[in-house]
Amino acid sequence: QVQLVESGGGLVQPGGSLRLSCAASGISGIFDTMGWYRQAPGKQRELVATITNGGSTNYADSLKGRFTISRDNAKNTVYLQMNSLKSDDTAVYYCNWRYFWGQGTQVTVSS
């Protein structure tokens, strides 16, 4: 079955960087559009970024310039490079493909 396994979360100081990974498995072929979403405490899940298998990207307006989504189709892996992190970026980050979700990885930005 389809599995999306995130990794790379953790505690980072404001201004720091993290790189999240999402390894996808369970289908024969390439996963098409994949995305990262996040959910902060008490808030709804929101879009962070998406990327097609051709490499076209889409970002939440508020995150453009700080976050970069990329993928390695040979490895069925999607990445999220997060720079200049702020406390508001604290959330559980989820990988998504169609209606499948990963278990999430916690990102905490705090001094």
N, C-alpha and C positions, 0 to 999 in steps of 0.2 A: 504494500500500500504506500501511498505518498507519505513521505516524512520530510519535514523541514526542521533542521536542527541549528539553532543559533548558538553563537559563542562570541566571546570577546568583551562582554560587559564587565562592569566593575565600578570601583570608586575612583574618581579623578578630581583634581582640584580645578576650580574655575580657571579658564584659559587653557586648560589641557586638551589632549586629544585621545580619542579611542578609535579603534577599528573593529567593527562588528563583522562577523561572517555568518552566512546561512548556507548550509550544505543541504541540497535537495536530492531526494532519491525516490525511487518507486515507480518511475515510468520509463518506457523505452523511447528514447528521443530527447529532444531539448525542451526544457521548460520555456514557455513563452514569457509574457510579461510577468515580472516578479516585483515585489515591493517591500518596503519597510514602513511599518506603522509604529506608533507609540501611544502609550496610555499612561498619563500621570495620575497620581492619587486624586480621586474625586472628579476626574475629568473623563470625557469620552475619548475613545480611541481615535487617533487622527493620522492622516497621511503624512509620511515623511518624504518618501520618494519612490518612484517606480522606474523600471528599466525594461525595455523590450529585449528580445534575444538578438536583435540587430544593434543594440546599444543606444537607442534613443531614450532619453531620460526626461523625467518630469519631477519637479520638486514643489513642496509647499513653499509659498512665496517667502515666508518668514525665515526659511532655512537656507535659501539660495546664498551661495558664497561661503558658507561654513561647512555644509555637508556635501559629500560626493558619493554617489552610488555607482558601482561598477560590477562587472560580472566576468566570470571565467566559464564559458559554455562547456569547455572540455571537462571541467570539474563539476558542472552543475552547481556552482557556488556564486552567491551574490555577496557583495561587500558594502559596508557603509562606513566611510571615513568621516569622522566627526572632529572638527577643529574648533578652537576658540569656544570651548564648551562653557555654558552658563548654568546657573542653578535651575533655571526654567527648563533645561533639557533633561532634568531628572525624570525618569519614566521607565516603564518596562517597554522594551523595543521588540516588536514582533515581525517576523518574516511572513510573507504572504505569497501564495500562488493560487489563483482562481479562488475557490472557497476553502482552501486549506491554510492553516495557520501553524506556526511553530509554537513552542512552549513559552517563548519569550526569554529575554535576557535583561537583567536589571542594570541600568546605568544610573549612577548617583554622582552628581556633581556637587561637591561640598569641600569647604576648607576645614 
